[in-house]
Amino acid sequence: MADFFKPAERGVQHASLRAANRRAVLTAIALTPGLSNAEVSRRTGLAPQTASAIVTELEDDGLVTRGEVLRGRRGQPATPLFLDHTGAYGIGCEISWRHLDIMLVNVGGEELGRYRRDFAYPDARTIVEEAAGAIADLISTLEPGMRRRVTGIGLASPSHMNRLMTIAGVPEEQVALWSQLDLTAALENATALPTTWFNDGNCACFAQVVMSPAPRPPNLVHLFVSTYLGAGLTAEHRLWEGPTGNSANLGSMLVNNPAGLRTTGHDLASHSALARRLAADGLVLPAANPADWPWAEWEPHVAPWIEHAGAAMAEIIANTAAVLEVDHVIIDSTSPQGIIERLVAATDRSLAELIGATRPQLAAGKLGSRATPLGAAQLTMFRKHFSRDLGDMLGDDA
């Protein structure tokens, strides 16, 4: 185990410093479109000559473009700088308990294409081939000269998914197949694209941060109600992934169920919890997009589920707030927007009983099922081209 201060011993090589400066410049331009060379220098703290040279380098690489010269101001005419959205592309591939969702995104965060299929469970024999085929089809929509700008694949899935298939109710043969499947390596081999694994909750959280307007909250809890309760966390503007990417597993936090017994957030604030309620009445969750489920028909089951899910999420938020100074909480879901709004309201009511007037600000997410594949695509581009720490996303008004 490394000592706490061990990283402080490391020096910075010239090449690393140059790369860090390049990332800082591109991040400043991406977050504040229209900056001039002088403003880039001021924001990054780099010397004007250094900032200007890096901007030219980024322009040559197709990542930055210049706008029309702004005249009529004091001093020399300024040329606004913008992120060139054709400069890089990312693939976000979400493989989850009940769906495959793949998205092609440009460096500006715009969705260029998407493939989604819902199922009762992911088939280890075919899922990689299906994903690779969909990825190839999406990339083929780009002009040939742009295809080399695909950064890679961000693979989003629940942590330890291959070892937890028994909880998904899959056939026994699938449990054995998944236990032997290295999903990341298999997808990389099938596509010949660099593939990086991310926890699905972290991806959804990251997408929410990137797509939010400034000033972005420094301490955010992001809860995502899907088959189970996904979660992500930012602490002091840093995505809290941990050394293995499995931190912020807030869905596994212990909470009280309606009978006062201890259980996990997954057992109450998830579609799996709703499925158990439906099963008691002989109903089954369809293998379809949750946006298309017959929510109105299920209202006698949905209403109590929402209240219990809200109470569980309130406990999770209160416990997390006892450790970190949480400013904001965003609750999102693959459920329809109306259900998300009700989940937020139920959570806020329960949280008021636990914390009172000083509780964090709650809001409903707007990304829904797009959040996880979008965040996976953004993370793979972010890691290559931008400053590596969410702390570097701070603007002057943050």
C-alpha positions as CSV (number, residue, x, y, z in Angstrom):
1,M,0.0,0.0,0.0
2,A,1.4,3.4,-1.0
3,D,1.9,6.1,1.6
4,F,-0.5,9.0,1.7
5,F,2.2,11.5,0.7
6,K,3.8,9.2,-1.9
7,P,2.4,11.1,-4.9
8,A,4.0,14.3,-3.7
9,E,7.5,12.8,-4.4
10,R,6.9,12.7,-8.1
11,G,8.3,15.4,-10.4
12,V,6.7,16.6,-13.6
13,Q,8.4,15.8,-16.9
14,H,8.4,18.5,-19.6
15,A,6.3,16.4,-21.9
16,S,3.7,15.8,-19.1
17,L,3.6,19.5,-18.4
18,R,3.1,20.3,-22.0
19,A,0.2,17.8,-22.2
20,A,-1.4,19.3,-19.0
21,N,-1.2,22.8,-20.5
22,R,-2.8,21.6,-23.7
23,R,-5.6,20.0,-21.8
24,A,-6.1,23.2,-19.7
25,V,-6.4,25.3,-22.8
26,L,-8.8,23.0,-24.6
27,T,-10.9,22.7,-21.4
28,A,-11.1,26.5,-21.0
29,I,-12.3,27.0,-24.6
30,A,-14.8,24.2,-24.3
31,L,-16.4,25.5,-21.2
32,T,-16.4,29.2,-22.3
33,P,-16.9,29.3,-26.1
34,G,-15.7,32.6,-27.7
35,L,-12.6,33.2,-25.5
36,S,-9.8,35.1,-27.1
37,N,-6.1,34.2,-26.9
38,A,-5.7,36.8,-24.2
39,E,-8.6,35.4,-22.2
40,V,-7.3,31.9,-22.5
41,S,-4.0,33.1,-21.1
42,R,-5.7,34.7,-18.2
43,R,-7.9,31.8,-17.4
44,T,-5.2,29.2,-17.6
45,G,-2.4,31.2,-16.0
46,L,-0.2,30.5,-19.0
47,A,2.1,33.1,-20.6
48,P,0.4,34.7,-23.7
49,Q,3.0,33.2,-26.0
50,T,2.6,29.7,-24.6
51,A,-1.2,29.9,-24.7
52,S,-1.1,31.2,-28.3
53,A,1.2,28.4,-29.4
54,I,-1.0,25.8,-27.8
55,V,-4.1,27.2,-29.5
56,T,-2.4,27.0,-32.9
57,E,-1.4,23.4,-32.2
58,L,-5.0,22.5,-31.2
59,E,-6.3,24.3,-34.3
60,D,-3.9,22.2,-36.5
61,D,-5.2,19.1,-34.8
62,G,-8.8,20.0,-35.7
63,L,-9.9,20.5,-32.1
64,V,-10.3,24.3,-32.1
65,T,-11.7,26.7,-34.7
66,R,-11.6,30.4,-34.9
67,G,-14.6,32.7,-35.3
68,E,-14.9,36.1,-37.0
69,V,-12.6,38.8,-35.7
70,L,-14.3,41.0,-33.2
71,R,-13.6,44.7,-34.0
72,G,-14.7,47.9,-32.3
73,R,-13.4,47.1,-28.9
74,R,-10.5,48.6,-27.0
75,G,-7.1,47.2,-27.8
76,Q,-6.2,44.8,-30.6
77,P,-9.1,43.0,-32.5
78,A,-9.8,39.7,-30.8
79,T,-10.6,36.4,-32.5
80,P,-13.0,34.2,-30.6
81,L,-12.0,30.6,-30.2
82,F,-14.4,27.6,-30.2
83,L,-14.3,23.9,-29.8
84,D,-14.5,22.2,-33.2
85,H,-17.2,19.6,-32.7
86,T,-15.8,17.5,-35.5
87,G,-12.4,17.2,-33.7
88,A,-13.2,14.1,-31.8
89,Y,-15.9,11.5,-31.4
90,G,-16.6,9.0,-28.6
91,I,-18.7,5.8,-28.4
92,G,-20.7,5.2,-25.2
93,C,-21.7,1.6,-24.8
94,E,-24.0,0.7,-21.9
95,I,-24.5,-3.0,-21.2
96,S,-26.9,-3.3,-18.3
97,W,-29.2,-5.9,-16.7
98,R,-32.1,-5.3,-19.1
99,H,-30.8,-3.2,-22.1
100,L,-28.0,-2.5,-24.5
101,D,-27.7,1.2,-25.3
102,I,-25.0,2.6,-27.6
103,M,-24.4,6.2,-28.6
104,L,-22.1,8.1,-31.0
105,V,-21.3,11.5,-29.6
106,N,-19.0,14.3,-30.9
107,V,-16.7,16.3,-28.6
108,G,-19.3,19.0,-28.2
109,G,-21.7,16.5,-26.5
110,E,-24.1,16.2,-29.5
111,E,-25.7,12.8,-30.1
112,L,-25.1,11.7,-33.7
113,G,-26.5,8.2,-33.6
114,R,-27.9,5.7,-31.2
115,Y,-28.7,2.0,-30.9
116,R,-30.9,0.5,-28.1
117,R,-32.4,-2.8,-27.4
118,D,-34.2,-4.0,-24.3
119,F,-34.3,-7.6,-23.1
120,A,-35.1,-9.8,-20.2
121,Y,-31.4,-10.4,-19.6
122,P,-28.1,-9.9,-21.5
123,D,-27.0,-13.0,-23.4
124,A,-23.3,-13.6,-22.9
125,R,-23.1,-15.6,-26.1
126,T,-24.3,-12.7,-28.3
127,I,-24.0,-9.4,-26.5
128,V,-20.5,-8.5,-27.6
129,E,-21.1,-9.4,-31.2
130,E,-24.3,-7.3,-31.2
131,A,-22.6,-4.3,-29.6
132,A,-19.7,-4.5,-32.0
133,G,-22.0,-4.6,-35.0
134,A,-24.0,-1.6,-33.7
135,I,-20.8,0.3,-33.1
136,A,-19.5,-0.4,-36.6
137,D,-22.8,0.8,-38.0
138,L,-22.7,4.1,-36.0
139,I,-19.1,4.8,-37.0
140,S,-19.9,4.1,-40.7
141,T,-22.3,7.2,-40.6
142,L,-19.2,9.4,-40.2
143,E,-17.3,10.7,-43.2
144,P,-14.3,8.5,-43.9
145,G,-11.8,11.2,-42.9
146,M,-13.6,11.6,-39.5
147,R,-13.6,8.0,-38.5
148,R,-10.0,8.1,-37.4
149,R,-11.0,10.8,-34.9
150,V,-13.1,8.2,-32.8
151,T,-11.3,8.3,-29.5
152,G,-12.5,4.9,-28.4
153,I,-15.3,3.2,-26.5
154,G,-16.5,4.0,-23.0
155,L,-18.0,0.8,-21.7
156,A,-20.6,1.4,-18.9
157,S,-22.0,-1.4,-16.8
158,P,-22.8,-2.1,-13.2
159,S,-19.7,-3.0,-11.1
160,H,-18.9,-6.7,-11.0
161,M,-21.8,-7.4,-13.3
162,N,-20.3,-10.7,-14.5
163,R,-20.1,-12.0,-10.9
164,L,-23.6,-10.9,-10.0
165,M,-25.7,-12.5,-12.7
166,T,-27.4,-14.7,-10.2
167,I,-29.4,-11.7,-8.9
168,A,-30.7,-10.9,-12.4
169,G,-32.6,-14.1,-12.7
170,V,-30.8,-15.3,-15.7
171,P,-30.6,-19.0,-16.8
172,E,-28.0,-21.1,-15.0
173,E,-25.9,-21.5,-18.2
174,Q,-25.7,-17.7,-18.5
175,V,-24.3,-17.4,-15.0
176,A,-21.5,-19.7,-16.0
177,L,-20.8,-17.9,-19.3
178,W,-20.8,-14.5,-17.7
179,S,-18.4,-15.6,-15.0
180,Q,-15.8,-16.3,-17.7
181,L,-16.5,-13.2,-19.8
182,D,-14.1,-10.3,-19.7
183,L,-16.5,-7.8,-21.3
184,T,-14.0,-5.0,-21.8
185,A,-11.3,-7.1,-23.5
186,A,-13.9,-8.9,-25.6
187,L,-15.4,-5.6,-26.9
188,E,-12.0,-4.2,-27.6
189,N,-11.0,-7.3,-29.5
190,A,-14.2,-7.3,-31.5
191,T,-14.0,-3.6,-32.5
192,A,-10.3,-2.9,-32.6
193,L,-11.0,0.3,-30.6
194,P,-9.5,1.1,-27.2
195,T,-12.1,0.4,-24.6
196,T,-12.3,1.7,-21.1
197,W,-14.7,0.4,-18.5
198,F,-16.6,2.9,-16.3
199,N,-19.2,2.3,-13.6
200,D,-22.6,3.1,-15.0
201,G,-23.6,5.3,-12.1
202,N,-20.4,7.4,-12.5
203,C,-21.2,7.8,-16.3
204,A,-24.7,9.1,-15.6
205,C,-23.3,11.5,-13.0
206,F,-20.6,12.8,-15.3
207,A,-23.1,13.4,-18.1
208,Q,-25.2,15.4,-15.7
209,V,-22.3,17.5,-14.7
210,V,-21.1,18.1,-18.3
211,M,-24.5,19.0,-19.6
212,S,-25.4,21.3,-16.7
213,P,-24.8,25.1,-17.1
214,A,-22.2,26.9,-15.0
215,P,-21.8,27.4,-12.2
216,R,-21.8,23.6,-11.6
217,P,-22.4,22.5,-8.0
218,P,-19.1,21.4,-6.4
219,N,-20.7,18.6,-4.3
220,L,-23.4,16.6,-6.0
221,V,-25.1,13.3,-5.3
222,H,-26.6,11.7,-8.4
223,L,-29.1,8.9,-7.9
224,F,-30.3,6.9,-10.9
225,V,-33.4,4.7,-10.5
226,S,-33.2,1.8,-13.0
227,T,-33.1,-2.0,-12.6
228,Y,-31.1,-1.2,-9.4
229,L,-30.2,2.1,-7.9
230,G,-27.2,3.6,-9.7
231,A,-25.3,6.4,-8.1
232,G,-22.5,8.9,-8.7
233,L,-20.8,11.5,-6.6
234,T,-18.8,14.7,-7.1
235,A,-16.8,16.0,-4.2
236,E,-15.2,19.5,-4.5
237,H,-15.7,19.3,-8.3
238,R,-14.1,15.8,-8.6
239,L,-15.9,12.7,-9.8
240,W,-15.4,10.3,-6.9
241,E,-14.6,7.0,-8.7
242,G,-12.1,5.6,-6.3
243,P,-9.0,3.5,-7.3
244,T,-11.1,0.9,-9.1
245,G,-14.0,3.0,-10.3
246,N,-16.4,1.3,-7.8
247,S,-16.7,4.1,-5.2
248,A,-19.9,6.0,-4.5
249,N,-22.0,2.7,-4.5
250,L,-24.7,4.5,-2.6
251,G,-27.4,2.0,-3.7
252,S,-25.8,-0.6,-1.4
253,M,-26.1,1.8,1.6
254,L,-28.2,0.3,4.4
255,V,-31.7,1.9,4.9
256,N,-34.9,1.0,6.7
257,N,-37.7,-0.7,4.9
258,P,-41.4,0.0,5.7
259,A,-41.3,-2.7,8.4
260,G,-38.3,-1.1,10.1
261,L,-35.8,-3.8,9.0
262,R,-32.5,-3.0,7.5
263,T,-32.0,-3.5,3.7
264,T,-30.2,-1.8,0.9
265,G,-31.3,1.1,-1.3
266,H,-31.4,-1.3,-4.3
267,D,-34.2,-3.3,-2.6
268,L,-36.5,-0.2,-2.4
269,A,-35.5,2.4,-4.9
270,S,-35.3,0.4,-8.1
271,H,-37.4,-1.1,-10.9
272,S,-36.6,-4.5,-9.3
273,A,-38.5,-3.4,-6.2
274,L,-41.4,-2.4,-8.4
275,A,-41.2,-5.8,-10.1
276,R,-41.7,-7.6,-6.8
277,R,-44.8,-5.5,-6.1
278,L,-46.2,-6.3,-9.5
279,A,-45.3,-10.0,-9.2
280,A,-47.4,-10.3,-6.0
281,D,-50.4,-9.4,-8.2
282,G,-49.4,-11.7,-11.0
283,L,-47.9,-8.9,-13.2
284,V,-44.6,-9.0,-14.9
285,L,-42.2,-6.2,-16.1
286,P,-42.2,-6.3,-19.8
287,A,-38.8,-6.6,-21.6
288,A,-39.2,-3.2,-23.1
289,N,-38.1,0.4,-22.5
290,P,-39.4,1.6,-19.1
291,A,-40.7,4.7,-20.9
292,D,-43.2,2.4,-22.7
293,W,-44.4,0.5,-19.6
294,P,-48.1,0.9,-18.7
295,W,-47.5,3.1,-15.7
296,A,-51.0,4.4,-15.4
297,E,-52.4,0.8,-15.3
298,W,-49.9,0.0,-12.5
299,E,-50.8,3.1,-10.4
300,P,-52.0,1.1,-7.3
301,H,-48.5,-0.5,-7.2
302,V,-46.6,2.5,-8.4
303,A,-47.8,5.0,-5.8
304,P,-46.6,3.0,-2.7
305,W,-43.3,2.1,-4.6
306,I,-42.6,5.8,-5.1
307,E,-43.2,6.6,-1.5
308,H,-40.9,3.8,-0.2
309,A,-38.3,4.6,-2.9
310,G,-38.3,8.2,-1.8
311,A,-37.9,7.3,1.8
312,A,-34.9,5.1,1.0
313,M,-33.2,7.7,-1.1
314,A,-33.8,10.3,1.6
315,E,-31.9,8.1,4.1
316,I,-29.1,7.7,1.5
317,I,-28.8,11.4,1.0
318,A,-28.9,12.2,4.7
319,N,-26.1,9.6,5.4
320,T,-24.0,10.9,2.5
321,A,-24.5,14.5,3.7
322,A,-23.1,13.5,7.1
323,V,-19.8,12.6,5.4
324,L,-19.7,15.2,2.6
325,E,-21.0,18.7,2.4
326,V,-23.6,17.9,-0.3
327,D,-25.0,21.0,-2.1
328,H,-27.3,19.4,-4.7
329,V,-29.0,16.1,-5.3
330,I,-30.3,15.1,-8.8
331,I,-32.6,12.1,-9.1
332,D,-32.9,10.6,-12.6
333,S,-34.2,7.4,-14.0
334,T,-35.1,5.4,-17.1
335,S,-38.7,5.9,-16.0
336,P,-40.9,8.6,-17.7
337,Q,-40.3,12.2,-16.6
338,G,-43.6,12.3,-14.7
339,I,-42.4,9.4,-12.5
340,I,-39.0,11.0,-11.9
341,E,-40.7,14.2,-10.7
342,R,-42.8,12.1,-8.3
343,L,-39.7,10.3,-7.0
344,V,-38.1,13.7,-6.3
345,A,-41.1,15.0,-4.5
346,A,-41.4,11.8,-2.3
347,T,-37.7,12.0,-1.5
348,D,-37.9,15.7,-0.6
349,R,-40.8,15.0,1.8
350,S,-38.9,12.3,3.6
351,L,-35.6,14.2,3.6
352,A,-37.4,17.2,5.3
353,E,-38.2,14.9,8.2
354,L,-34.6,13.7,8.5
355,I,-32.6,16.9,7.9
356,G,-34.9,19.9,8.0
357,A,-34.3,23.3,6.5
358,T,-30.6,22.8,5.8
359,R,-31.1,19.9,3.5
360,P,-29.5,19.8,0.0
361,Q,-31.4,21.1,-3.0
362,L,-33.1,18.4,-4.9
363,A,-33.9,18.4,-8.6
364,A,-35.1,16.0,-11.3
365,G,-32.7,14.9,-14.0
366,K,-33.6,15.5,-17.6
367,L,-31.2,13.1,-19.4
368,G,-33.1,9.9,-18.5
369,S,-32.0,6.8,-20.4
370,R,-29.5,9.0,-22.4
371,A,-27.4,9.7,-19.3
372,T,-25.3,6.6,-19.0
373,P,-24.2,6.0,-22.7
374,L,-23.7,9.8,-23.1
375,G,-21.5,10.0,-20.0
376,A,-19.5,6.9,-21.1
377,A,-18.8,8.5,-24.5
378,Q,-17.9,11.9,-22.8
379,L,-15.6,10.3,-20.3
380,T,-13.5,8.5,-22.9
381,M,-13.0,11.8,-24.8
382,F,-12.5,13.7,-21.6
383,R,-9.7,11.4,-20.5
384,K,-7.8,11.9,-23.7
385,H,-8.3,15.5,-24.6
386,F,-9.3,17.5,-21.5
387,S,-8.1,18.3,-18.1
388,R,-8.2,15.0,-16.1
389,D,-9.9,16.4,-13.0
390,L,-13.3,17.8,-12.7
391,G,-11.7,20.5,-10.5
392,D,-10.3,21.9,-13.7
393,M,-13.8,22.5,-15.0
394,L,-14.2,25.5,-12.7
395,G,-14.9,28.8,-14.5
396,D,-14.6,32.3,-13.0
397,D,-18.3,32.2,-12.0
398,A,-18.2,28.7,-10.5
